[in-house]
Amino acid sequence: MRQNPRAAPETPGEGAADTGTSPRTESPPRLNLYSRIRYWSLTNRFALSLLVLVVGGILTAIAIAAWTPLISSPLFSGFVPGLKGTDGPSGSGPDWTLAMAIVGPILVIVGGYLAGSYIIARERFEHLMKTRSKAEFLRNVPEVEDLIWDLTPRDHERLIRKKQEFKIRG
């Protein structure tokens, strides 16, 4: 029976007697906390940008409601008055609505930009990766490599596989 040369040996004595350890028992290198967080944030880039957009929208809505007659509506009446300086002994504490009015729109702009740029880059990347022509793909490689910065590590792996499919080095 013929074995696949790329397959890992089943037991240490089967093919790894020279090294003393089986390739299956070797663990991948441990990543530090920063690398794991960075990889996770790159992988979940779109979801994080939507989260920033939604949080910014909620903060903006609360700030608008606190400074308008909307504060008396049942939707906002439960928690907005608690934000308007009632934590001190005399009822005069910090007014958090001003901070929300500043931070909320900034988060909306940043989250909207990040989500929009991801969607545009994703659509362009998918369009460029559908090509069947090696010459056309070679023409588009610089643009695809620029788009990779806005996409996930999974898309980078797809680009590498596509280059291997067309037998392109680098």
Secondary structure, DSSP 8 states (H G I E B T S, - for coil): ----TTS--SSHHHH-TTTSS-TTT-------HHHHHHHHHHHTHHHHHHHHHHHHHHHHHHHHHHTSGGGGSTTTTTTSGGGBT--STTS---BHHHHHHHHHHHHHHHHHHHHHHHHHHHHHHHHHHT---HHHHHHHHHHHHHHGGGS-HHHHHHHHHHHHHTT---
